[in-house]
Amino acid sequence: MCAEHTGEEGYEYESGVKVGPSYYSDEMYYDEDGQLTWFNAGVRVGVGIGLGMCLGIGIGVGLLMRSYQATTRNFRRRFF
């Protein structure tokens, strides 16, 4: 007889384990109460705003260059 394997025997999983590299300990991110510190929360917000601005500026410059090239192409066809 063949018993079916459900995959649950002998398998234990700890949900509190972090996956991936951690360069800093959790004490740097969280206060004694387990709350995120104001400084680190501000850093996260600042990084988010900075990345958003860089992305927005990149898209804006790309659109400006595209419209500039299309305009100069039209002027070259008409006047030269």
N, CA, C, O and CB atoms as a CASP TS submission, in Angstrom:
PFRMAT TS
TARGET T0000
AUTHOR 0000-0000-0000
METHOD Language model
MODEL 1
PARENT N/A
ATOM      1  N   MET     1       0.834  -1.175   0.000  1.00  0.00           N
ATOM      2  CA  MET     1       0.000   0.000   0.000  1.00  0.00           C
ATOM      3  C   MET     1       0.879   1.240   0.000  1.00  0.00           C
ATOM      4  O   MET     1       1.961   1.271   0.586  1.00  0.00           O
ATOM      5  CB  MET     1      -0.949  -0.003   1.204  1.00  0.00           C
ATOM      6  N   CYS     2       0.390   2.219  -0.654  1.00  0.00           N
ATOM      7  CA  CYS     2       1.145   3.460  -0.787  1.00  0.00           C
ATOM      8  C   CYS     2       0.409   4.562  -0.030  1.00  0.00           C
ATOM      9  O   CYS     2      -0.761   4.830  -0.302  1.00  0.00           O
ATOM     10  CB  CYS     2       1.337   3.846  -2.289  1.00  0.00           C
ATOM     11  N   ALA     3       1.090   5.198   0.916  1.00  0.00           N
ATOM     12  CA  ALA     3       0.471   6.293   1.675  1.00  0.00           C
ATOM     13  C   ALA     3       0.733   7.612   0.954  1.00  0.00           C
ATOM     14  O   ALA     3       1.814   7.837   0.409  1.00  0.00           O
ATOM     15  CB  ALA     3       1.021   6.345   3.138  1.00  0.00           C
ATOM     16  N   GLU     4      -0.267   8.467   0.963  1.00  0.00           N
ATOM     17  CA  GLU     4      -0.108   9.775   0.313  1.00  0.00           C
ATOM     18  C   GLU     4       0.674  10.715   1.221  1.00  0.00           C
ATOM     19  O   GLU     4       0.519  10.708   2.442  1.00  0.00           O
ATOM     20  CB  GLU     4      -1.489  10.390  -0.038  1.00  0.00           C
ATOM     21  N   HIS     5       1.492  11.498   0.607  1.00  0.00           N
ATOM     22  CA  HIS     5       2.307  12.450   1.352  1.00  0.00           C
ATOM     23  C   HIS     5       1.676  13.835   1.227  1.00  0.00           C
ATOM     24  O   HIS     5       1.496  14.344   0.120  1.00  0.00           O
ATOM     25  CB  HIS     5       3.782  12.458   0.835  1.00  0.00           C
ATOM     26  N   THR     6       1.343  14.436   2.360  1.00  0.00           N
ATOM     27  CA  THR     6       0.694  15.759   2.333  1.00  0.00           C
ATOM     28  C   THR     6       1.696  16.888   2.383  1.00  0.00           C
ATOM     29  O   THR     6       1.339  18.038   2.127  1.00  0.00           O
ATOM     30  CB  THR     6      -0.272  15.897   3.490  1.00  0.00           C
ATOM     31  N   GLY     7       2.947  16.590   2.709  1.00  0.00           N
ATOM     32  CA  GLY     7       3.957  17.636   2.739  1.00  0.00           C
ATOM     33  C   GLY     7       4.030  18.369   4.060  1.00  0.00           C
ATOM     34  O   GLY     7       4.790  19.330   4.180  1.00  0.00           O
ATOM     35  N   GLU     8       3.264  17.949   5.056  1.00  0.00           N
ATOM     36  CA  GLU     8       3.250  18.651   6.328  1.00  0.00           C
ATOM     37  C   GLU     8       4.052  17.951   7.410  1.00  0.00           C
ATOM     38  O   GLU     8       4.354  18.564   8.433  1.00  0.00           O
ATOM     39  CB  GLU     8       1.846  18.824   6.787  1.00  0.00           C
ATOM     40  N   GLU     9       4.406  16.692   7.219  1.00  0.00           N
ATOM     41  CA  GLU     9       5.128  15.956   8.248  1.00  0.00           C
ATOM     42  C   GLU     9       6.574  16.431   8.306  1.00  0.00           C
ATOM     43  O   GLU     9       7.249  16.528   7.281  1.00  0.00           O
ATOM     44  CB  GLU     9       5.066  14.438   7.980  1.00  0.00           C
ATOM     45  N   GLY    10       7.039  16.724   9.507  1.00  0.00           N
ATOM     46  CA  GLY    10       8.429  17.077   9.703  1.00  0.00           C
ATOM     47  C   GLY    10       8.809  18.442   9.161  1.00  0.00           C
ATOM     48  O   GLY    10       9.995  18.737   9.014  1.00  0.00           O
ATOM     49  N   TYR    11       7.839  19.269   8.866  1.00  0.00           N
ATOM     50  CA  TYR    11       8.136  20.586   8.314  1.00  0.00           C
ATOM     51  C   TYR    11       7.657  21.651   9.283  1.00  0.00           C
ATOM     52  O   TYR    11       6.462  21.770   9.551  1.00  0.00           O
ATOM     53  CB  TYR    11       7.478  20.773   6.925  1.00  0.00           C
ATOM     54  N   GLU    12       8.597  22.423   9.804  1.00  0.00           N
ATOM     55  CA  GLU    12       8.231  23.508  10.712  1.00  0.00           C
ATOM     56  C   GLU    12       8.693  24.812  10.097  1.00  0.00           C
ATOM     57  O   GLU    12       9.770  24.886   9.505  1.00  0.00           O
ATOM     58  CB  GLU    12       8.851  23.305  12.130  1.00  0.00           C
ATOM     59  N   TYR    13       7.883  25.826  10.241  1.00  0.00           N
ATOM     60  CA  TYR    13       8.172  27.129   9.649  1.00  0.00           C
ATOM     61  C   TYR    13       8.060  28.193  10.717  1.00  0.00           C
ATOM     62  O   TYR    13       7.049  28.291  11.413  1.00  0.00           O
ATOM     63  CB  TYR    13       7.218  27.436   8.469  1.00  0.00           C
ATOM     64  N   GLU    14       9.102  28.986  10.840  1.00  0.00           N
ATOM     65  CA  GLU    14       9.059  30.103  11.770  1.00  0.00           C
ATOM     66  C   GLU    14       8.681  31.358  10.999  1.00  0.00           C
ATOM     67  O   GLU    14       9.398  31.770  10.087  1.00  0.00           O
ATOM     68  CB  GLU    14      10.422  30.282  12.501  1.00  0.00           C
ATOM     69  N   SER    15       7.573  31.958  11.357  1.00  0.00           N
ATOM     70  CA  SER    15       7.103  33.120  10.609  1.00  0.00           C
ATOM     71  C   SER    15       7.862  34.392  10.971  1.00  0.00           C
ATOM     72  O   SER    15       7.762  35.385  10.250  1.00  0.00           O
ATOM     73  CB  SER    15       5.626  33.325  10.852  1.00  0.00           C
ATOM     74  N   GLY    16       8.609  34.388  12.050  1.00  0.00           N
ATOM     75  CA  GLY    16       9.330  35.584  12.460  1.00  0.00           C
ATOM     76  C   GLY    16      10.700  35.723  11.822  1.00  0.00           C
ATOM     77  O   GLY    16      11.419  36.676  12.124  1.00  0.00           O
ATOM     78  N   VAL    17      11.074  34.817  10.965  1.00  0.00           N
ATOM     79  CA  VAL    17      12.400  34.845  10.351  1.00  0.00           C
ATOM     80  C   VAL    17      12.360  35.723   9.113  1.00  0.00           C
ATOM     81  O   VAL    17      11.471  35.595   8.271  1.00  0.00           O
ATOM     82  CB  VAL    17      12.879  33.415   9.992  1.00  0.00           C
ATOM     83  N   LYS    18      13.351  36.631   9.013  1.00  0.00           N
ATOM     84  CA  LYS    18      13.439  37.488   7.835  1.00  0.00           C
ATOM     85  C   LYS    18      14.172  36.757   6.726  1.00  0.00           C
ATOM     86  O   LYS    18      15.115  36.009   6.985  1.00  0.00           O
ATOM     87  CB  LYS    18      14.146  38.817   8.168  1.00  0.00           C
ATOM     88  N   VAL    19      13.743  36.972   5.498  1.00  0.00           N
ATOM     89  CA  VAL    19      14.385  36.362   4.344  1.00  0.00           C
ATOM     90  C   VAL    19      15.172  37.443   3.623  1.00  0.00           C
ATOM     91  O   VAL    19      14.667  38.546   3.417  1.00  0.00           O
ATOM     92  CB  VAL    19      13.341  35.692   3.393  1.00  0.00           C
ATOM     93  N   GLY    20      16.384  37.142   3.244  1.00  0.00           N
ATOM     94  CA  GLY    20      17.197  38.104   2.517  1.00  0.00           C
ATOM     95  C   GLY    20      18.260  38.704   3.415  1.00  0.00           C
ATOM     96  O   GLY    20      18.239  38.522   4.632  1.00  0.00           O
ATOM     97  N   PRO    21      19.188  39.422   2.803  1.00  0.00           N
ATOM     98  CA  PRO    21      20.291  39.991   3.586  1.00  0.00           C
ATOM     99  C   PRO    21      19.821  41.158   4.436  1.00  0.00           C
ATOM    100  O   PRO    21      18.997  41.966   4.009  1.00  0.00           O
ATOM    101  CB  PRO    21      21.422  40.444   2.664  1.00  0.00           C
ATOM    102  N   SER    22      20.350  41.232   5.627  1.00  0.00           N
ATOM    103  CA  SER    22      20.048  42.341   6.519  1.00  0.00           C
ATOM    104  C   SER    22      21.372  42.977   6.909  1.00  0.00           C
ATOM    105  O   SER    22      22.191  42.352   7.584  1.00  0.00           O
ATOM    106  CB  SER    22      19.240  41.870   7.782  1.00  0.00           C
ATOM    107  N   TYR    23      21.582  44.204   6.491  1.00  0.00           N
ATOM    108  CA  TYR    23      22.838  44.878   6.758  1.00  0.00           C
ATOM    109  C   TYR    23      22.853  45.531   8.124  1.00  0.00           C
ATOM    110  O   TYR    23      23.919  45.731   8.708  1.00  0.00           O
ATOM    111  CB  TYR    23      23.108  45.905   5.699  1.00  0.00           C
ATOM    112  N   TYR    24      21.674  45.867   8.640  1.00  0.00           N
ATOM    113  CA  TYR    24      21.568  46.515   9.933  1.00  0.00           C
ATOM    114  C   TYR    24      20.662  45.696  10.830  1.00  0.00           C
ATOM    115  O   TYR    24      19.766  44.998  10.356  1.00  0.00           O
ATOM    116  CB  TYR    24      21.042  47.952   9.790  1.00  0.00           C
ATOM    117  N   SER    25      20.897  45.784  12.113  1.00  0.00           N
ATOM    118  CA  SER    25      20.065  45.035  13.045  1.00  0.00           C
ATOM    119  C   SER    25      18.709  45.721  13.198  1.00  0.00           C
ATOM    120  O   SER    25      18.544  46.888  12.843  1.00  0.00           O
ATOM    121  CB  SER    25      20.766  44.902  14.416  1.00  0.00           C
ATOM    122  N   ASP    26      17.748  44.980  13.728  1.00  0.00           N
ATOM    123  CA  ASP    26      16.411  45.534  13.914  1.00  0.00           C
ATOM    124  C   ASP    26      16.393  46.646  14.943  1.00  0.00           C
ATOM    125  O   ASP    26      15.470  47.461  14.951  1.00  0.00           O
ATOM    126  CB  ASP    26      15.450  44.447  14.323  1.00  0.00           C
ATOM    127  N   GLU    27      17.392  46.699  15.811  1.00  0.00           N
ATOM    128  CA  GLU    27      17.417  47.757  16.819  1.00  0.00           C
ATOM    129  C   GLU    27      17.617  49.134  16.192  1.00  0.00           C
ATOM    130  O   GLU    27      17.249  50.146  16.789  1.00  0.00           O
ATOM    131  CB  GLU    27      18.516  47.488  17.833  1.00  0.00           C
ATOM    132  N   MET    28      18.193  49.177  15.003  1.00  0.00           N
ATOM    133  CA  MET    28      18.390  50.466  14.354  1.00  0.00           C
ATOM    134  C   MET    28      17.087  51.011  13.791  1.00  0.00           C
ATOM    135  O   MET    28      16.917  52.226  13.685  1.00  0.00           O
ATOM    136  CB  MET    28      19.423  50.345  13.248  1.00  0.00           C
ATOM    137  N   TYR    29      16.168  50.128  13.429  1.00  0.00           N
ATOM    138  CA  TYR    29      14.926  50.564  12.816  1.00  0.00           C
ATOM    139  C   TYR    29      13.824  50.808  13.835  1.00  0.00           C
ATOM    140  O   TYR    29      12.977  51.679  13.634  1.00  0.00           O
ATOM    141  CB  TYR    29      14.471  49.549  11.813  1.00  0.00           C
ATOM    142  N   TYR    30      13.823  50.050  14.925  1.00  0.00           N
ATOM    143  CA  TYR    30      12.715  50.101  15.855  1.00  0.00           C
ATOM    144  C   TYR    30      13.175  50.566  17.224  1.00  0.00           C
ATOM    145  O   TYR    30      14.314  50.327  17.627  1.00  0.00           O
ATOM    146  CB  TYR    30      12.047  48.745  15.956  1.00  0.00           C
ATOM    147  N   ASP    31      12.283  51.227  17.927  1.00  0.00           N
ATOM    148  CA  ASP    31      12.535  51.727  19.271  1.00  0.00           C
ATOM    149  C   ASP    31      12.383  50.588  20.279  1.00  0.00           C
ATOM    150  O   ASP    31      12.150  49.441  19.896  1.00  0.00           O
ATOM    151  CB  ASP    31      11.575  52.893  19.614  1.00  0.00           C
ATOM    152  N   GLU    32      12.518  50.911  21.574  1.00  0.00           N
ATOM    153  CA  GLU    32      12.375  49.885  22.605  1.00  0.00           C
ATOM    154  C   GLU    32      10.968  49.307  22.627  1.00  0.00           C
ATOM    155  O   GLU    32      10.778  48.153  23.011  1.00  0.00           O
ATOM    156  CB  GLU    32      12.721  50.459  23.971  1.00  0.00           C
ATOM    157  N   ASP    33       9.991  50.089  22.222  1.00  0.00           N
ATOM    158  CA  ASP    33       8.598  49.639  22.244  1.00  0.00           C
ATOM    159  C   ASP    33       8.238  48.798  21.026  1.00  0.00           C
ATOM    160  O   ASP    33       7.122  48.286  20.940  1.00  0.00           O
ATOM    161  CB  ASP    33       7.673  50.831  22.327  1.00  0.00           C
ATOM    162  N   GLY    34       9.146  48.653  20.103  1.00  0.00           N
ATOM    163  CA  GLY    34       8.841  47.925  18.887  1.00  0.00           C
ATOM    164  C   GLY    34       8.247  48.816  17.813  1.00  0.00           C
ATOM    165  O   GLY    34       7.841  48.330  16.757  1.00  0.00           O
ATOM    166  N   GLN    35       8.191  50.121  18.072  1.00  0.00           N
ATOM    167  CA  GLN    35       7.653  51.077  17.099  1.00  0.00           C
ATOM    168  C   GLN    35       8.779  51.603  16.217  1.00  0.00           C
ATOM    169  O   GLN    35       9.933  51.671  16.641  1.00  0.00           O
ATOM    170  CB  GLN    35       6.930  52.250  17.814  1.00  0.00           C
ATOM    171  N   LEU    36       8.440  51.965  15.018  1.00  0.00           N
ATOM    172  CA  LEU    36       9.401  52.564  14.103  1.00  0.00           C
ATOM    173  C   LEU    36       9.776  53.947  14.626  1.00  0.00           C
ATOM    174  O   LEU    36       8.893  54.722  14.995  1.00  0.00           O
ATOM    175  CB  LEU    36       8.823  52.649  12.655  1.00  0.00           C
ATOM    176  N   THR    37      11.066  54.272  14.666  1.00  0.00           N
ATOM    177  CA  THR    37      11.482  55.564  15.206  1.00  0.00           C
ATOM    178  C   THR    37      11.123  56.679  14.234  1.00  0.00           C
ATOM    179  O   THR    37      10.972  56.452  13.033  1.00  0.00           O
ATOM    180  CB  THR    37      12.995  55.573  15.498  1.00  0.00           C
ATOM    181  N   TRP    38      10.990  57.879  14.771  1.00  0.00           N
ATOM    182  CA  TRP    38      10.635  59.034  13.933  1.00  0.00           C
ATOM    183  C   TRP    38      11.703  59.311  12.896  1.00  0.00           C
ATOM    184  O   TRP    38      11.395  59.667  11.758  1.00  0.00           O
ATOM    185  CB  TRP    38      10.417  60.277  14.795  1.00  0.00           C
ATOM    186  N   PHE    39      12.958  59.150  13.285  1.00  0.00           N
ATOM    187  CA  PHE    39      14.052  59.405  12.353  1.00  0.00           C
ATOM    188  C   PHE    39      13.989  58.450  11.170  1.00  0.00           C
ATOM    189  O   PHE    39      14.079  58.876  10.018  1.00  0.00           O
ATOM    190  CB  PHE    39      15.401  59.277  13.063  1.00  0.00           C
ATOM    191  N   ASN    40      13.837  57.169  11.448  1.00  0.00           N
ATOM    192  CA  ASN    40      13.814  56.192  10.358  1.00  0.00           C
ATOM    193  C   ASN    40      12.554  56.324   9.511  1.00  0.00           C
ATOM    194  O   ASN    40      12.586  56.096   8.302  1.00  0.00           O
ATOM    195  CB  ASN    40      13.915  54.777  10.916  1.00  0.00           C
ATOM    196  N   ALA    41      11.449  56.692  10.147  1.00  0.00           N
ATOM    197  CA  ALA    41      10.237  56.936   9.365  1.00  0.00           C
ATOM    198  C   ALA    41      10.444  58.131   8.438  1.00  0.00           C
ATOM    199  O   ALA    41      10.003  58.115   7.289  1.00  0.00           O
ATOM    200  CB  ALA    41       9.025  57.178  10.295  1.00  0.00           C
ATOM    201  N   GLY    42      11.117  59.166   8.942  1.00  0.00           N
ATOM    202  CA  GLY    42      11.405  60.332   8.113  1.00  0.00           C
ATOM    203  C   GLY    42      12.353  60.010   6.979  1.00  0.00           C
ATOM    204  O   GLY    42      12.204  60.520   5.868  1.00  0.00           O
ATOM    205  N   VAL    43      13.333  59.158   7.260  1.00  0.00           N
ATOM    206  CA  VAL    43      14.258  58.750   6.204  1.00  0.00           C
ATOM    207  C   VAL    43      13.514  57.992   5.113  1.00  0.00           C
ATOM    208  O   VAL    43      13.753  58.211   3.925  1.00  0.00           O
ATOM    209  CB  VAL    43      15.392  57.882   6.779  1.00  0.00           C
ATOM    210  N   ARG    44      12.613  57.101   5.515  1.00  0.00           N
ATOM    211  CA  ARG    44      11.849  56.347   4.517  1.00  0.00           C
ATOM    212  C   ARG    44      10.975  57.259   3.674  1.00  0.00           C
ATOM    213  O   ARG    44      10.875  57.084   2.459  1.00  0.00           O
ATOM    214  CB  ARG    44      10.988  55.292   5.197  1.00  0.00           C
ATOM    215  N   VAL    45      10.340  58.238   4.321  1.00  0.00           N
ATOM    216  CA  VAL    45       9.500  59.185   3.574  1.00  0.00           C
ATOM    217  C   VAL    45      10.362  60.022   2.640  1.00  0.00           C
ATOM    218  O   VAL    45       9.992  60.253   1.489  1.00  0.00           O
ATOM    219  CB  VAL    45       8.707  60.102   4.541  1.00  0.00           C
ATOM    220  N   GLY    46      11.509  60.478   3.132  1.00  0.00           N
ATOM    221  CA  GLY    46      12.400  61.285   2.304  1.00  0.00           C
ATOM    222  C   GLY    46      12.930  60.532   1.104  1.00  0.00           C
ATOM    223  O   GLY    46      13.015  61.083   0.006  1.00  0.00           O
ATOM    224  N   VAL    47      13.282  59.284   1.304  1.00  0.00           N
ATOM    225  CA  VAL    47      13.767  58.474   0.186  1.00  0.00           C
ATOM    226  C   VAL    47      12.644  58.266  -0.829  1.00  0.00           C
ATOM    227  O   VAL    47      12.879  58.317  -2.036  1.00  0.00           O
ATOM    228  CB  VAL    47      14.307  57.108   0.688  1.00  0.00           C
ATOM    229  N   GLY    48      11.429  58.032  -0.344  1.00  0.00           N
ATOM    230  CA  GLY    48      10.297  57.862  -1.253  1.00  0.00           C
ATOM    231  C   GLY    48      10.026  59.109  -2.066  1.00  0.00           C
ATOM    232  O   GLY    48       9.773  59.030  -3.268  1.00  0.00           O
ATOM    233  N   ILE    49      10.078  60.269  -1.410  1.00  0.00           N
ATOM    234  CA  ILE    49       9.851  61.533  -2.122  1.00  0.00           C
ATOM    235  C   ILE    49      10.979  61.775  -3.128  1.00  0.00           C
ATOM    236  O   ILE    49      10.727  62.201  -4.255  1.00  0.00           O
ATOM    237  CB  ILE    49       9.752  62.722  -1.120  1.00  0.00           C
ATOM    238  N   GLY    50      12.212  61.504  -2.723  1.00  0.00           N
ATOM    239  CA  GLY    50      13.339  61.705  -3.626  1.00  0.00           C
ATOM    240  C   GLY    50      13.269  60.822  -4.851  1.00  0.00           C
ATOM    241  O   GLY    50      13.521  61.277  -5.967  1.00  0.00           O
ATOM    242  N   LEU    51      12.925  59.549  -4.648  1.00  0.00           N
ATOM    243  CA  LEU    51      12.796  58.647  -5.794  1.00  0.00           C
ATOM    244  C   LEU    51      11.645  59.069  -6.699  1.00  0.00           C
ATOM    245  O   LEU    51      11.749  58.995  -7.924  1.00  0.00           O
ATOM    246  CB  LEU    51      12.586  57.206  -5.319  1.00  0.00           C
ATOM    247  N   GLY    52      10.551  59.512  -6.091  1.00  0.00           N
ATOM    248  CA  GLY    52       9.418  59.977  -6.897  1.00  0.00           C
ATOM    249  C   GLY    52       9.773  61.199  -7.724  1.00  0.00           C
ATOM    250  O   GLY    52       9.364  61.315  -8.879  1.00  0.00           O
ATOM    251  N   MET    53      10.545  62.124  -7.126  1.00  0.00           N
ATOM    252  CA  MET    53      10.957  63.314  -7.873  1.00  0.00           C
ATOM    253  C   MET    53      11.898  62.943  -9.018  1.00  0.00           C
ATOM    254  O   MET    53      11.771  63.468 -10.124  1.00  0.00           O
ATOM    255  CB  MET    53      11.638  64.324  -6.937  1.00  0.00           C
ATOM    256  N   CYS    54      12.829  62.048  -8.755  1.00  0.00           N
ATOM    257  CA  CYS    54      13.755  61.635  -9.825  1.00  0.00           C
ATOM    258  C   CYS    54      13.005  60.963 -10.971  1.00  0.00           C
ATOM    259  O   CYS    54      13.293  61.209 -12.142  1.00  0.00           O
ATOM    260  CB  CYS    54      14.829  60.678  -9.271  1.00  0.00           C
ATOM    261  N   LEU    55      12.057  60.125 -10.629  1.00  0.00           N
ATOM    262  CA  LEU    55      11.261  59.459 -11.664  1.00  0.00           C
ATOM    263  C   LEU    55      10.437  60.476 -12.445  1.00  0.00           C
ATOM    264  O   LEU    55      10.362  60.407 -13.671  1.00  0.00           O
ATOM    265  CB  LEU    55      10.337  58.396 -11.037  1.00  0.00           C
ATOM    266  N   GLY    56       9.821  61.419 -11.739  1.00  0.00           N
ATOM    267  CA  GLY    56       9.021  62.453 -12.409  1.00  0.00           C
ATOM    268  C   GLY    56       9.858  63.344 -13.308  1.00  0.00           C
ATOM    269  O   GLY    56       9.446  63.679 -14.419  1.00  0.00           O
ATOM    270  N   ILE    57      11.040  63.730 -12.826  1.00  0.00           N
ATOM    271  CA  ILE    57      11.923  64.575 -13.640  1.00  0.00           C
ATOM    272  C   ILE    57      12.395  63.801 -14.868  1.00  0.00           C
ATOM    273  O   ILE    57      12.468  64.355 -15.965  1.00  0.00           O
ATOM    274  CB  ILE    57      13.140  65.065 -12.808  1.00  0.00           C
ATOM    275  N   GLY    58      12.714  62.521 -14.684  1.00  0.00           N
ATOM    276  CA  GLY    58      13.148  61.710 -15.821  1.00  0.00           C
ATOM    277  C   GLY    58      12.075  61.586 -16.883  1.00  0.00           C
ATOM    278  O   GLY    58      12.357  61.700 -18.076  1.00  0.00           O
ATOM    279  N   ILE    59      10.840  61.353 -16.451  1.00  0.00           N
ATOM    280  CA  ILE    59       9.738  61.263 -17.414  1.00  0.00           C
ATOM    281  C   ILE    59       9.498  62.614 -18.078  1.00  0.00           C
ATOM    282  O   ILE    59       9.271  62.684 -19.286  1.00  0.00           O
ATOM    283  CB  ILE    59       8.449  60.774 -16.721  1.00  0.00           C
ATOM    284  N   GLY    60       9.549  63.684 -17.291  1.00  0.00           N
ATOM    285  CA  GLY    60       9.337  65.028 -17.845  1.00  0.00           C
ATOM    286  C   GLY    60      10.388  65.404 -18.875  1.00  0.00           C
ATOM    287  O   GLY    60      10.059  65.931 -19.937  1.00  0.00           O
ATOM    288  N   VAL    61      11.647  65.135 -18.566  1.00  0.00           N
ATOM    289  CA  VAL    61      12.726  65.452 -19.513  1.00  0.00           C
ATOM    290  C   VAL    61      12.584  64.592 -20.770  1.00  0.00           C
ATOM    291  O   VAL    61      12.815  65.065 -21.883  1.00  0.00           O
ATOM    292  CB  VAL    61      14.123  65.228 -18.856  1.00  0.00           C
ATOM    293  N   GLY    62      12.206  63.337 -20.586  1.00  0.00           N
ATOM    294  CA  GLY    62      12.004  62.480 -21.754  1.00  0.00           C
ATOM    295  C   GLY    62      10.910  62.988 -22.664  1.00  0.00           C
ATOM    296  O   GLY    62      11.059  62.979 -23.886  1.00  0.00           O
ATOM    297  N   LEU    63       9.800  63.436 -22.074  1.00  0.00           N
ATOM    298  CA  LEU    63       8.709  63.984 -22.888  1.00  0.00           C
ATOM    299  C   LEU    63       9.101  65.293 -23.559  1.00  0.00           C
ATOM    300  O   LEU    63       8.738  65.536 -24.710  1.00  0.00           O
ATOM    301  CB  LEU    63       7.470  64.201 -22.030  1.00  0.00           C
ATOM    302  N   LEU    64       9.847  66.142 -22.840  1.00  0.00           N
ATOM    303  CA  LEU    64      10.313  67.390 -23.440  1.00  0.00           C
ATOM    304  C   LEU    64      11.243  67.130 -24.620  1.00  0.00           C
ATOM    305  O   LEU    64      11.121  67.774 -25.663  1.00  0.00           O
ATOM    306  CB  LEU    64      11.025  68.244 -22.397  1.00  0.00           C
ATOM    307  N   MET    65      12.162  66.201 -24.462  1.00  0.00           N
ATOM    308  CA  MET    65      13.082  65.889 -25.555  1.00  0.00           C
ATOM    309  C   MET    65      12.328  65.314 -26.753  1.00  0.00           C
ATOM    310  O   MET    65      12.641  65.626 -27.901  1.00  0.00           O
ATOM    311  CB  MET    65      14.162  64.899 -25.082  1.00  0.00           C
ATOM    312  N   ARG    66      11.340  64.479 -26.477  1.00  0.00           N
ATOM    313  CA  ARG    66      10.567  63.892 -27.578  1.00  0.00           C
ATOM    314  C   ARG    66       9.793  64.967 -28.344  1.00  0.00           C
ATOM    315  O   ARG    66       9.761  64.962 -29.575  1.00  0.00           O
ATOM    316  CB  ARG    66       9.595  62.826 -27.040  1.00  0.00           C
ATOM    317  N   SER    67       9.171  65.888 -27.602  1.00  0.00           N
ATOM    318  CA  SER    67       8.415  66.946 -28.284  1.00  0.00           C
ATOM    319  C   SER    67       9.362  67.919 -28.989  1.00  0.00           C
ATOM    320  O   SER    67       9.026  68.434 -30.055  1.00  0.00           O
ATOM    321  CB  SER    67       7.522  67.707 -27.279  1.00  0.00           C
ATOM    322  N   TYR    68      10.548  68.180 -28.409  1.00  0.00           N
ATOM    323  CA  TYR    68      11.527  69.057 -29.049  1.00  0.00           C
ATOM    324  C   TYR    68      12.003  68.455 -30.367  1.00  0.00           C
ATOM    325  O   TYR    68      12.099  69.155 -31.376  1.00  0.00           O
ATOM    326  CB  TYR    68      12.724  69.306 -28.113  1.00  0.00           C
ATOM    327  N   GLN    69      12.298  67.168 -30.357  1.00  0.00           N
ATOM    328  CA  GLN    69      12.766  66.527 -31.581  1.00  0.00           C
ATOM    329  C   GLN    69      11.685  66.494 -32.648  1.00  0.00           C
ATOM    330  O   GLN    69      11.978  66.664 -33.832  1.00  0.00           O
ATOM    331  CB  GLN    69      13.242  65.118 -31.285  1.00  0.00           C
ATOM    332  N   ALA    70      10.435  66.276 -32.241  1.00  0.00           N
ATOM    333  CA  ALA    70       9.340  66.270 -33.210  1.00  0.00           C
ATOM    334  C   ALA    70       9.129  67.664 -33.794  1.00  0.00           C
ATOM    335  O   ALA    70       8.854  67.806 -34.985  1.00  0.00           O
ATOM    336  CB  ALA    70       8.044  65.766 -32.554  1.00  0.00           C
ATOM    337  N   THR    71       9.260  68.700 -32.947  1.00  0.00           N
ATOM    338  CA  THR    71       9.082  70.080 -33.429  1.00  0.00           C
ATOM    339  C   THR    71      10.195  70.470 -34.379  1.00  0.00           C
ATOM    340  O   THR    71       9.930  71.041 -35.437  1.00  0.00           O
ATOM    341  CB  THR    71       9.035  71.064 -32.253  1.00  0.00           C
ATOM    342  N   THR    72      11.439  70.173 -34.024  1.00  0.00           N
ATOM    343  CA  THR    72      12.544  70.549 -34.913  1.00  0.00           C
ATOM    344  C   THR    72      12.471  69.773 -36.223  1.00  0.00           C
ATOM    345  O   THR    72      12.859  70.291 -37.270  1.00  0.00           O
ATOM    346  CB  THR    72      13.900  70.300 -34.226  1.00  0.00           C
ATOM    347  N   ARG    73      11.981  68.542 -36.177  1.00  0.00           N
ATOM    348  CA  ARG    73      11.829  67.769 -37.405  1.00  0.00           C
ATOM    349  C   ARG    73      10.804  68.443 -38.323  1.00  0.00           C
ATOM    350  O   ARG    73      11.007  68.506 -39.536  1.00  0.00           O
ATOM    351  CB  ARG    73      11.402  66.313 -37.085  1.00  0.00           C
ATOM    352  N   ASN    74       9.713  68.942 -37.756  1.00  0.00           N
ATOM    353  CA  ASN    74       8.698  69.618 -38.560  1.00  0.00           C
ATOM    354  C   ASN    74       9.210  70.931 -39.133  1.00  0.00           C
ATOM    355  O   ASN    74       8.899  71.276 -40.272  1.00  0.00           O
ATOM    356  CB  ASN    74       7.454  69.870 -37.730  1.00  0.00           C
ATOM    357  N   PHE    75      10.005  71.673 -38.339  1.00  0.00           N
ATOM    358  CA  PHE    75      10.554  72.925 -38.843  1.00  0.00           C
ATOM    359  C   PHE    75      11.564  72.682 -39.961  1.00  0.00           C
ATOM    360  O   PHE    75      11.627  73.460 -40.913  1.00  0.00           O
ATOM    361  CB  PHE    75      11.206  73.707 -37.710  1.00  0.00           C
ATOM    362  N   ARG    76      12.345  71.627 -39.859  1.00  0.00           N
ATOM    363  CA  ARG    76      13.311  71.319 -40.913  1.00  0.00           C
ATOM    364  C   ARG    76      12.602  70.970 -42.212  1.00  0.00           C
ATOM    365  O   ARG    76      13.084  71.320 -43.289  1.00  0.00           O
ATOM    366  CB  ARG    76      14.225  70.167 -40.485  1.00  0.00           C
ATOM    367  N   ARG    77      11.498  70.303 -42.131  1.00  0.00           N
ATOM    368  CA  ARG    77      10.760  69.947 -43.336  1.00  0.00           C
ATOM    369  C   ARG    77      10.154  71.184 -44.006  1.00  0.00           C
ATOM    370  O   ARG    77      10.118  71.267 -45.234  1.00  0.00           O
ATOM    371  CB  ARG    77       9.661  68.938 -43.000  1.00  0.00           C
ATOM    372  N   ARG    78       9.682  72.138 -43.208  1.00  0.00           N
ATOM    373  CA  ARG    78       9.011  73.315 -43.774  1.00  0.00           C
ATOM    374  C   ARG    78       9.985  74.351 -44.316  1.00  0.00           C
ATOM    375  O   ARG    78       9.809  74.872 -45.417  1.00  0.00           O
ATOM    376  CB  ARG    78       8.134  73.955 -42.730  1.00  0.00           C
ATOM    377  N   PHE    79      11.014  74.642 -43.528  1.00  0.00           N
ATOM    378  CA  PHE    79      11.855  75.800 -43.873  1.00  0.00           C
ATOM    379  C   PHE    79      13.160  75.433 -44.559  1.00  0.00           C
ATOM    380  O   PHE    79      13.783  76.310 -45.157  1.00  0.00           O
ATOM    381  CB  PHE    79      12.164  76.581 -42.637  1.00  0.00           C
ATOM    382  N   PHE    80      13.598  74.211 -44.507  1.00  0.00           N
ATOM    383  CA  PHE    80      14.893  73.892 -45.115  1.00  0.00           C
ATOM    384  C   PHE    80      14.777  72.841 -46.145  1.00  0.00           C
ATOM    385  O   PHE    80      15.777  72.458 -46.752  1.00  0.00           O
ATOM    386  CB  PHE    80      15.872  73.460 -44.090  1.00  0.00           C
TER
END
